[in-house]
Amino acid sequence: MSHDSTAAPESAARKLSGRRRKEIVAVLLFSGGPIFESSIPLSVFGIDRQDAGVPRYRLLVCGGEEGPLRTTGGLELTAPHGLEAISRAGTVVVPAWRSITSPPPEEALDALRRAHEEGARIVGLCTGAFVLAAAGLLDGRPATTHWMYAPTLAKRYPSVHVDPRELFVDDGDVLTSAGTAAGIDLCLHIVRTDHGNEAAGALARRLVVPPRRSGGQERYLDRSLPEEIGADPLAEVVAWALEHLHEQFDVETLAARAYMSRRTFDRRFRSLTGSAPLQWLITQRVLQAQRLLETSDYSVDEVAGRCGFRSPVALRGHFRRQLGSSPAAYRAAYRARRPQSERIGDVEGAPMGPASTSGLTGPGGPAAPVGIPGPNGPVPSLHPEGPLPHQGRRVAPLASLPGQRSGG
């Protein structure tokens, strides 16, 4: 699923300055970036496929900092151009950034700002969105990134309207995508925008990928618990926790059920999931609270009790930290923004049919690993003001922790 702005921002009408060329694409690389994401725009825009009916772009690979640039597997790259080459490009792509918690070089941010001011189209693939956000180019705009990093993007840049459901977001002159394969989706979208469906289809056939994917990131969000856990003894403990979210229990209880010490359980759980068990448990309880706020008329106090929180105050604190909104404000925004076409005869606030999960049940509908969508409804904006008018997706919060390295 992708999002194209129905009303492009005023800046989208800015004309390309005389020294920039529409057919020139600059790709901005940094040291520490993952090589797969970095190679996507190089492959799409840097190979001559005119024999297949794909119009040719001129590619400029630019180093965003002093080289050599180190990447996946210890490889070292030398970019043929520096930041000065960006001044010729009509499109500038940032395919990745090495860390979602560290600031990009100011010289690179200045180059991006100048390019944008001079009418260039600015593109951030996956964690490249963090570079665009650091440059201020996403302020007040819808944007996306890899679902695992979306909460961090929203927290670090609260003026950005982060939509974690989309494969990519086209906001006119600034575009962002989710991780890895979604970068290919966005690059194909750019070719389609520039040269039409036939050119994009020809390129997709050469790349052996679908010309246009349907759906969004929601199908992947349940991967916060890797498939490998199914064969691990902790799988039974995880299943029990999901079935009993309405009860008050803590990580000590889970460790006891796994016949492990708390320290061993924490280490084992983190090694399997990449997340601390306490953070995972809190995320599951907030997800359950989301579902109940959407599908029931329980008071916030009742929701807190049915999700295993020891008090409504605890629910409100964790809910706001995770989703940037109070439970009451979230429910009000959900109901206000929910498209009429999705109500299909149900009484406002009455429970809807639960989403299918892997057979784990709990109060108010099936409990599920983080990211498995609940009932149909708009995706929660990670912006404090709640869902935006353009959002109308399925809900699923995220389980990422701030400080994770990029590379999704």
C-alpha positions in Angstrom: 0.0 0.0 0.0 1.3 3.4 -0.8 0.1 6.9 -0.1 0.0 9.7 -2.7 -0.9 13.1 -1.3 -4.3 14.2 -2.6 -3.3 17.8 -2.3 0.4 18.3 -2.9 2.1 20.9 -0.7 2.8 24.4 -2.0 6.5 23.5 -2.2 5.7 20.8 -4.8 4.9 23.5 -7.3 8.5 24.9 -7.0 10.2 24.9 -10.4 13.5 23.2 -10.9 16.3 25.7 -11.0 18.1 26.2 -14.3 21.3 24.3 -13.4 19.5 21.2 -12.3 18.3 18.5 -14.8 15.3 16.3 -14.3 17.0 13.2 -15.7 19.9 13.5 -13.3 19.6 11.4 -10.1 22.1 11.9 -7.3 22.4 9.1 -4.7 23.8 10.2 -1.4 25.8 7.5 0.4 27.3 7.5 3.9 29.7 5.3 5.7 28.1 2.5 7.7 25.0 2.2 5.5 23.7 -1.2 4.6 24.8 -2.2 1.1 21.5 -3.7 -0.1 19.5 -0.5 0.5 22.3 1.6 -0.9 22.4 -0.5 -4.1 18.6 -0.2 -4.9 18.7 3.3 -6.5 22.0 2.5 -8.1 20.4 -0.4 -9.9 17.2 1.3 -10.8 18.6 4.6 -12.0 22.2 3.7 -12.9 21.8 0.9 -15.6 21.0 1.7 -19.2 17.8 -0.3 -20.0 16.7 1.6 -23.0 16.6 -1.6 -25.0 13.7 -2.7 -22.7 11.8 0.6 -23.1 13.0 2.2 -19.9 14.1 5.8 -20.4 17.6 6.5 -19.2 18.5 8.5 -16.1 22.0 9.9 -15.5 23.3 8.7 -12.1 25.6 10.6 -9.8 26.8 8.7 -6.8 27.8 11.2 -4.1 29.7 10.7 -0.8 27.9 12.4 2.0 31.2 12.5 4.0 34.9 11.8 3.7 35.6 8.4 2.2 36.3 5.6 1.9 32.8 4.6 2.9 32.6 1.4 4.9 29.5 -0.8 4.4 28.1 -4.3 5.1 30.7 -7.0 5.4 33.6 -4.6 5.8 33.5 -3.5 2.2 34.9 -0.1 1.4 33.4 2.2 -1.3 34.8 5.3 -3.0 32.1 7.6 -4.3 33.0 9.2 -7.6 31.4 12.5 -6.6 31.1 14.7 -3.5 28.3 16.8 -2.2 28.9 19.5 -4.9 27.5 17.2 -7.6 24.1 17.3 -5.9 23.7 20.8 -7.3 23.0 19.3 -10.8 20.4 16.7 -9.8 16.7 17.0 -10.2 16.2 14.0 -7.9 18.3 13.3 -4.8 18.0 9.9 -3.1 19.2 9.0 0.4 19.0 5.2 0.5 20.0 4.7 4.1 21.6 6.2 7.2 23.9 4.3 9.5 22.2 5.0 12.9 18.7 6.1 13.8 20.1 7.9 16.9 23.0 9.9 15.6 22.8 13.1 13.6 23.9 13.1 9.9 26.8 15.5 8.8 25.6 19.1 8.7 27.2 19.6 5.3 25.1 16.9 3.8 21.9 18.3 5.4 22.7 21.8 3.9 23.1 20.2 0.5 19.7 18.5 0.8 18.1 21.8 1.9 19.5 23.7 -1.0 18.4 21.0 -3.4 14.9 21.1 -2.1 14.8 24.9 -2.2 15.9 24.7 -5.9 13.1 22.4 -6.8 14.7 19.0 -6.6 12.7 16.0 -5.6 14.1 14.5 -2.4 13.7 10.8 -1.6 14.5 8.9 1.6 14.5 5.1 1.5 14.1 3.2 4.7 16.4 4.9 7.3 17.2 7.6 4.8 14.0 9.2 6.2 16.0 10.1 9.3 18.3 12.2 7.2 15.5 14.0 5.5 13.9 14.6 9.0 17.2 16.0 10.3 17.3 18.4 7.4 13.8 19.6 8.4 12.3 18.4 5.1 9.7 16.2 6.7 8.3 18.9 9.1 4.5 18.9 8.9 4.5 16.2 6.2 3.3 12.5 6.1 6.3 10.1 5.9 7.1 6.5 6.5 10.2 4.4 7.3 10.8 0.8 8.2 8.1 -0.1 10.8 10.7 -1.1 13.3 12.1 2.4 13.4 8.9 4.4 13.0 8.4 5.1 16.8 12.0 6.4 17.0 11.4 8.7 14.0 8.2 10.0 15.6 9.8 10.5 18.9 12.9 12.3 17.6 11.0 14.4 15.1 7.5 15.0 16.6 6.5 17.5 13.8 6.7 14.6 11.2 3.4 12.7 10.6 4.8 9.2 10.7 2.6 6.6 9.1 4.2 3.1 9.8 1.8 1.3 7.6 2.8 2.5 4.2 5.2 0.9 1.8 6.0 4.4 0.6 4.6 8.0 0.9 4.7 10.4 -2.0 4.2 13.9 -0.7 4.9 15.7 -4.0 8.5 16.9 -3.8 9.5 14.7 -0.8 9.1 11.0 -0.8 9.9 8.3 1.8 9.7 4.5 1.8 9.7 1.6 4.2 12.6 -0.9 4.4 14.5 -2.8 1.7 12.0 -4.0 -0.9 9.8 -1.0 -0.4 12.7 1.0 -1.7 12.3 -0.8 -5.0 8.5 0.0 -4.9 9.2 3.7 -4.4 11.9 3.8 -7.2 9.4 2.1 -9.5 6.8 4.7 -8.5 9.3 7.4 -9.4 9.8 5.9 -12.9 6.1 5.5 -13.3 5.5 9.2 -12.3 8.2 10.4 -14.7 7.6 8.1 -17.7 4.3 6.2 -17.2 3.1 2.7 -16.5 4.6 1.1 -19.5 8.2 2.2 -18.6 7.7 1.2 -14.9 6.3 -2.2 -16.0 9.3 -2.8 -18.3 11.7 -2.0 -15.5 9.8 -4.3 -13.1 10.0 -7.2 -15.5 13.8 -6.6 -15.8 14.1 -6.6 -12.0 11.7 -9.6 -11.7 9.5 -7.8 -9.2 5.8 -6.8 -9.2 5.2 -3.5 -11.0 3.0 -2.4 -8.1 2.5 -4.2 -4.8 -0.8 -3.9 -2.9 -1.0 -3.8 0.9 1.3 -2.2 3.3 3.8 -3.0 6.0 1.1 -4.6 8.3 1.7 -8.0 6.9 5.3 -7.9 8.3 4.8 -6.3 11.7 4.4 -9.7 13.4 8.0 -10.3 12.8 9.0 -8.6 16.0 9.0 -12.1 17.3 11.0 -14.1 14.8 9.7 -17.4 13.4 12.6 -19.2 15.0 11.0 -18.7 18.4 8.4 -21.3 17.5 10.9 -24.1 18.1 12.2 -22.6 21.3 11.0 -23.4 24.8 10.1 -19.7 25.2 7.3 -20.1 22.6 5.0 -21.6 25.2 5.7 -18.8 27.7 5.0 -16.2 25.0 1.8 -17.9 24.1 0.7 -18.0 27.7 1.5 -14.3 28.2 -0.6 -13.4 25.2 -3.5 -15.4 26.4 -3.4 -13.8 29.9 -2.8 -10.2 29.1 -5.9 -9.4 31.1 -4.2 -10.6 34.3 -1.6 -8.8 36.3 1.7 -10.6 36.0 5.3 -9.4 35.5 8.5 -10.7 33.9 9.3 -12.6 37.1 6.2 -14.7 36.4 7.3 -15.4 32.9 10.8 -16.4 34.0 9.3 -18.8 36.5 7.1 -20.4 33.9 10.2 -20.9 31.8 12.1 -22.4 34.8 14.8 -19.8 34.4 16.3 -17.1 36.6 15.2 -13.6 35.8 18.7 -12.8 34.5 18.8 -15.9 32.3 15.3 -15.3 31.0 16.1 -11.7 30.1 19.2 -12.7 28.2 17.5 -15.5 26.4 14.4 -13.5 25.5 16.5 -10.6 24.2 18.7 -12.9 22.1 15.6 -14.4 20.4 13.6 -11.2 19.9 16.0 -8.3 20.1 13.7 -6.8 22.8 13.8 -6.8 26.5 10.9 -8.9 27.9 9.5 -6.0 30.0 9.3 -3.7 27.0 7.7 -6.5 24.9 5.1 -7.1 27.6 4.2 -3.4 27.9 3.9 -3.2 24.1 1.5 -6.1 24.1 -0.7 -4.5 26.8 -0.8 -1.2 24.9 -1.8 -3.1 21.7 -4.6 -4.8 23.6 -5.7 -1.4 25.0 -5.8 0.0 21.5 -8.1 -2.8 20.3 -10.5 -2.3 23.3 -10.5 1.5 22.8 -11.5 1.0 19.2 -14.0 -1.8 19.5 -15.7 -1.3 22.9 -17.3 1.3 25.1 -15.3 0.4 28.2 -14.0 3.3 30.2 -10.3 4.0 30.2 -10.2 2.6 33.8 -11.9 -0.6 32.6 -9.6 -0.9 29.7 -6.6 -0.6 32.0 -7.9 -3.4 34.1 -8.6 -5.7 31.1 -5.1 -5.2 29.8 -3.3 -6.1 33.0 -2.2 -2.6 33.9 -2.1 -2.0 37.7 -3.8 1.4 37.4 -5.3 3.7 34.8 -2.3 6.0 35.4 0.1 3.3 34.3 -2.0 2.7 31.1 -2.0 6.4 30.3 1.7 6.8 30.8 2.7 3.8 28.6 0.1 4.6 26.0 1.3 8.2 25.6 5.0 7.2 25.5 4.2 4.5 22.8 1.6 6.3 20.7 2.0 10.0 21.5 -1.6 10.3 22.7 -3.7 9.7 25.7 -6.2 6.8 25.5 -9.2 9.1 25.5 -7.7 11.3 22.8 -6.8 8.2 20.7 -10.4 6.9 20.9 -11.9 10.2 20.0 -9.5 10.6 17.0 -10.2 7.1 15.9 -13.9 7.6 15.9 -13.7 11.0 14.3 -11.4 9.9 11.5 -12.9 6.5 10.8 -14.2 6.4 7.2 -18.0 6.0 7.0 -17.5 3.2 4.5 -15.7 1.1 7.1 -18.6 1.1 9.6 -20.8 -1.3 7.6 -23.7 -1.3 9.9 -22.0 -1.6 13.2 -23.1 0.6 16.1 -20.4 3.1 16.9 -18.3 1.7 19.7 -19.7 -1.8 19.5 -17.2 -4.6 19.2 -16.5 -5.7 15.6 -15.4 -9.1 14.4 -11.9 -9.8 15.7 -9.0 -10.2 13.3 -7.7 -13.6 12.7 -4.6 -14.5 14.7 -2.7 -17.6 15.4 -5.4 -19.0 17.7 -4.4 -17.1 20.9 -7.4 -15.5 22.5 -7.9 -12.9 25.2 -10.6 -10.4 26.3 -11.9 -8.2 23.6 -10.6 -10.4 20.8 -7.6 -12.5 20.0 -4.3 -11.5 21.5 -1.5 -11.5 19.1 2.2 -10.8 18.8 2.9 -7.1 18.4 2.0 -5.8 15.0 -0.8 -8.3 14.0 -3.6 -6.0 13.0 -6.7 -5.7 15.1 -10.1 -4.8 13.7 -10.4 -2.7 10.5 -9.8 0.9 11.2 -7.3 3.8 10.6 -3.7 3.4 11.5 -2.8 5.5 14.5 -0.6 8.4 13.6 2.5 8.6 15.6 2.0 12.3 15.7 0.6 13.7 19.0 -2.4 15.2 17.3 -3.7 11.8 16.3 -4.6 10.3 13.0 -4.4 12.5 9.9 -7.2 12.8 7.4 -5.3 10.8 4.8 -4.9 7.8 7.1 -7.3 5.0 6.9 -5.4 1.8 7.4 -5.4 -1.1 9.8 -4.1 -0.6 13.3 -1.0 -2.1 14.7 1.5 -0.5 17.1 5.2 -1.2 16.9 7.6 -3.0 19.1 10.9 -1.2 18.2 13.1 0.2 20.9 15.0 3.5 20.4 18.6 3.1 19.7 18.5 0.2 17.3 20.9 0.3 14.4 19.6 0.6 10.9 19.7 -2.0 8.3 16.1 -3.3 8.0 
